[in-house]
Amino acid sequence: MKPVLQARDVGKKFGAVVAASNLNIDIFAGERVSLIGSNGAGKTTFVNMITGYLKPDQGQILLDGQDITPLFPRAITHLGVARSFQIPQLYGELSVLDNMLVANACHDQKLSFWQPARRRDAIERADALLERFALTEHRGRRVAELPGGVRKLLDIAMALTASPKLLLLDEPTSGVSAEEKFPMMETIMAGLGQEQSTTVLFVEHDMDIVNRYASRVVAFYSGRIIADDKPEVALATDDVRRYVTGELLSE
């Protein structure tokens, strides 16, 4: 099976700080991969290099076999990479539906400047995504009025307007209460259920979430990958217990 995403000897430094060191990884269609590691371990740097916001100092990143390393973020998006953020990037004064339509217009390469965003097909597509992410009741509300968890769901729904091959989620449960985190992830995974071919990489610090929802875990430490396996295997390694979860340090 051909990987959707490949990193080949990818490296990145910020001065004397090594943010990525000879990263090699293959990600396959339909996988749900969690990127874990302490703050500064290299997770976000890796995600930013995938999306083109950072350029590696060495190595290549390939999407469906195509080298995307030199491309700008916009071009990478059009090739099928979408992203949601830890702090959702939304238009606060617009309604939920209008945010969806703006996202659709941004992703629609056939859309001209003069073509209206409020086309029937665009509205139908937006409404279908809102329903999948349990957002229909908020359709007409201003985004500025929404609670944080709802904004995160909207951010993910907006990313899916592009029908991406690869979806990157940055800490989808951060800022959500302990009581809300599992219901929220259930909603996210249910919403993604119809996107079986979409590969998902999600950065996450909550190991309960990782254990329950990841099919694979890639653990980072000091810019290196220290584990890459099923959750029950990766989370049990000494390096992950020492440098990520801190379990060995507390024993």
C-alpha positions as CSV (number, residue, x, y, z in Angstrom):
1,M,0.0,0.0,0.0
2,K,1.3,3.4,-1.0
3,P,1.6,5.9,1.9
4,V,-0.5,9.1,1.8
5,L,2.3,11.0,3.7
6,Q,6.0,10.3,3.8
7,A,8.7,12.1,5.7
8,R,12.3,11.3,4.5
9,D,15.2,12.3,6.7
10,V,13.5,15.6,7.7
11,G,15.4,17.9,9.9
12,K,14.8,21.4,11.3
13,K,16.8,23.6,13.6
14,F,16.1,27.0,15.3
15,G,19.6,28.2,16.1
16,A,21.1,25.6,18.3
17,V,17.7,24.0,19.1
18,V,17.0,20.8,17.1
19,A,13.3,20.8,16.5
20,A,13.3,17.8,14.1
21,S,16.1,15.3,13.6
22,N,16.1,12.8,10.7
23,L,12.4,12.1,10.9
24,N,11.3,9.1,8.8
25,I,7.7,8.1,8.8
26,D,5.0,6.6,6.5
27,I,1.3,7.4,7.1
28,F,-1.4,5.4,5.3
29,A,-4.9,6.1,4.1
30,G,-7.6,6.0,6.8
31,E,-5.2,5.9,9.8
32,R,-6.0,7.8,12.9
33,V,-2.5,8.8,14.2
34,S,-1.9,10.6,17.4
35,L,1.3,12.7,17.7
36,I,2.3,12.9,21.4
37,G,5.2,14.4,23.3
38,S,5.9,17.1,25.9
39,N,5.9,20.8,24.9
40,G,8.8,21.5,22.6
41,A,9.2,17.9,21.6
42,G,8.8,18.6,17.9
43,K,5.1,17.7,17.2
44,T,4.0,21.2,16.1
45,T,7.1,21.7,14.1
46,F,6.4,18.5,12.2
47,V,2.8,19.6,11.5
48,N,3.9,23.0,10.4
49,M,6.4,21.5,8.0
50,I,3.7,19.2,6.5
51,T,1.5,22.3,5.9
52,G,4.3,24.4,4.4
53,Y,4.3,27.0,7.2
54,L,7.9,25.9,8.0
55,K,10.4,24.6,5.5
56,P,12.7,21.7,6.6
57,D,16.5,22.4,6.6
58,Q,16.9,18.9,5.1
59,G,14.9,16.0,3.8
60,Q,11.6,15.7,1.9
61,I,7.9,15.5,2.7
62,L,5.8,13.7,0.2
63,L,2.0,13.6,-0.3
64,D,0.8,10.7,-2.4
65,G,4.4,10.4,-3.7
66,Q,4.6,14.1,-4.7
67,D,7.3,16.2,-3.1
68,I,5.5,19.1,-1.3
69,T,8.5,20.3,0.6
70,P,9.0,23.5,-1.6
71,L,5.3,24.3,-1.9
72,F,3.5,27.2,-0.2
73,P,0.7,26.4,2.2
74,R,-2.0,27.4,-0.2
75,A,-0.8,24.9,-2.8
76,I,-0.5,22.1,-0.2
77,T,-4.1,22.8,0.9
78,H,-5.3,22.4,-2.7
79,L,-3.4,19.1,-2.9
80,G,-5.6,17.8,-0.1
81,V,-4.2,18.8,3.3
82,A,-6.4,20.5,5.8
83,R,-5.9,21.7,9.4
84,S,-7.8,22.7,12.5
85,F,-6.1,24.7,15.2
86,Q,-5.8,24.6,19.0
87,I,-7.3,28.1,19.0
88,P,-9.9,27.9,16.2
89,Q,-9.4,30.3,13.3
90,L,-13.0,31.6,12.9
91,Y,-14.9,34.8,11.9
92,G,-16.5,35.8,15.1
93,E,-19.0,38.3,13.7
94,L,-20.3,35.9,11.0
95,S,-22.8,33.1,11.6
96,V,-21.9,29.4,11.8
97,L,-23.3,28.8,8.3
98,D,-21.5,31.8,6.9
99,N,-18.2,30.6,8.4
100,M,-18.8,27.3,6.6
101,L,-19.5,29.0,3.3
102,V,-16.4,31.2,3.6
103,A,-14.4,28.0,4.1
104,N,-16.0,26.4,1.1
105,A,-15.3,29.4,-1.0
106,C,-11.6,29.4,0.0
107,H,-11.3,25.7,-0.9
108,D,-13.2,25.8,-4.1
109,Q,-10.6,26.3,-6.8
110,K,-13.4,26.9,-9.4
111,L,-14.9,29.8,-7.5
112,S,-14.4,33.1,-9.2
113,F,-14.3,36.4,-7.4
114,W,-17.8,37.3,-8.7
115,Q,-19.4,34.0,-8.0
116,P,-21.6,34.0,-4.9
117,A,-20.5,31.9,-1.9
118,R,-24.2,31.3,-1.0
119,R,-24.8,28.8,-3.8
120,R,-27.4,26.1,-3.2
121,D,-24.8,23.3,-3.5
122,A,-22.5,25.1,-1.1
123,I,-25.3,25.5,1.4
124,E,-26.3,21.9,1.1
125,R,-22.7,20.8,1.6
126,A,-22.4,23.1,4.7
127,D,-25.6,21.9,6.2
128,A,-24.6,18.2,5.8
129,L,-21.3,18.9,7.6
130,L,-23.1,20.9,10.4
131,E,-25.4,17.9,10.9
132,R,-22.6,15.4,11.1
133,F,-20.8,17.5,13.8
134,A,-24.0,18.2,15.8
135,L,-23.9,21.9,14.9
136,T,-27.2,22.3,13.1
137,E,-28.9,24.0,16.2
138,H,-26.1,26.7,16.0
139,R,-26.5,27.3,12.3
140,G,-27.7,30.9,12.5
141,R,-25.7,32.0,15.7
142,R,-22.8,34.4,15.6
143,V,-19.6,32.5,16.2
144,A,-18.6,35.0,18.9
145,E,-21.5,33.7,21.0
146,L,-20.4,30.1,20.9
147,P,-18.7,28.1,23.7
148,G,-15.2,26.9,23.1
149,G,-16.1,23.3,22.4
150,V,-18.6,24.2,19.8
151,R,-16.0,26.5,18.1
152,K,-13.6,23.6,17.9
153,L,-16.2,21.4,16.3
154,L,-16.9,24.2,13.8
155,D,-13.2,24.6,13.0
156,I,-13.0,20.9,12.1
157,A,-16.2,20.9,10.1
158,M,-14.8,23.9,8.1
159,A,-11.6,22.0,7.4
160,L,-13.6,19.1,5.9
161,T,-15.3,21.4,3.3
162,A,-12.2,20.6,1.3
163,S,-12.7,16.8,1.5
164,P,-9.0,16.5,2.4
165,K,-6.8,13.4,2.0
166,L,-5.0,14.4,5.2
167,L,-6.6,16.2,8.2
168,L,-4.4,17.6,10.9
169,L,-6.0,18.4,14.3
170,D,-4.1,20.4,16.9
171,E,-5.2,19.4,20.4
172,P,-8.9,18.9,19.6
173,T,-9.8,18.5,23.3
174,S,-7.6,21.3,24.8
175,G,-9.6,23.8,26.9
176,V,-12.5,21.3,27.2
177,S,-13.6,20.1,30.6
178,A,-13.0,16.5,31.7
179,E,-16.7,15.8,31.5
180,E,-16.9,17.1,27.9
181,K,-13.8,15.6,26.4
182,F,-15.1,12.1,25.6
183,P,-18.5,13.3,24.2
184,M,-16.6,15.8,22.1
185,M,-14.2,13.2,20.7
186,E,-17.2,10.9,20.0
187,T,-18.8,13.7,18.0
188,I,-15.6,14.4,16.1
189,M,-15.0,10.7,15.3
190,A,-18.7,10.3,14.3
191,G,-18.3,13.3,12.0
192,L,-15.2,11.8,10.5
193,G,-16.8,8.4,10.1
194,Q,-18.1,9.2,6.6
195,E,-14.6,10.3,5.6
196,Q,-13.1,6.8,5.7
197,S,-10.4,7.6,3.2
198,T,-9.3,10.7,5.1
199,T,-6.2,10.2,7.1
200,V,-6.2,12.0,10.5
201,L,-3.1,13.1,12.5
202,F,-4.1,14.7,15.8
203,V,-1.7,16.3,18.4
204,E,-2.9,15.3,21.8
205,H,-1.7,15.5,25.4
206,D,-4.5,13.5,27.0
207,M,-3.4,9.8,27.1
208,D,-7.0,8.7,27.8
209,I,-8.0,10.2,24.5
210,V,-5.0,8.8,22.7
211,N,-5.7,5.3,24.0
212,R,-9.3,5.3,23.0
213,Y,-9.2,7.0,19.6
214,A,-5.8,6.5,18.0
215,S,-5.1,3.5,15.8
216,R,-1.4,4.4,16.0
217,V,0.8,6.6,18.1
218,V,3.9,8.5,17.1
219,A,5.8,9.9,20.1
220,F,8.3,12.7,19.9
221,Y,11.1,13.7,22.2
222,S,13.7,16.4,21.5
223,G,12.9,16.5,17.8
224,R,13.2,12.7,17.4
225,I,10.6,10.0,17.0
226,I,11.0,7.7,20.1
227,A,8.0,5.3,19.4
228,D,5.8,4.5,16.5
229,D,3.3,1.7,17.1
230,K,-0.2,0.8,18.3
231,P,-1.2,2.8,21.4
232,E,-0.9,-0.2,23.8
233,V,2.6,-0.8,22.5
234,A,3.9,2.7,22.1
235,L,2.6,4.0,25.4
236,A,4.3,1.1,27.3
237,T,7.8,1.8,26.0
238,D,10.3,3.0,28.5
239,D,11.2,6.1,26.5
240,V,7.5,7.2,26.3
241,R,7.0,6.5,30.0
242,R,10.1,8.5,30.9
243,Y,9.9,11.4,28.5
244,V,6.2,11.8,27.6
245,T,3.9,10.5,30.4
246,G,6.5,10.8,33.2
247,E,5.5,7.4,34.7
248,L,9.1,6.1,35.1
249,L,10.1,9.4,36.9
250,S,7.3,9.0,39.4
251,E,8.1,5.3,40.3
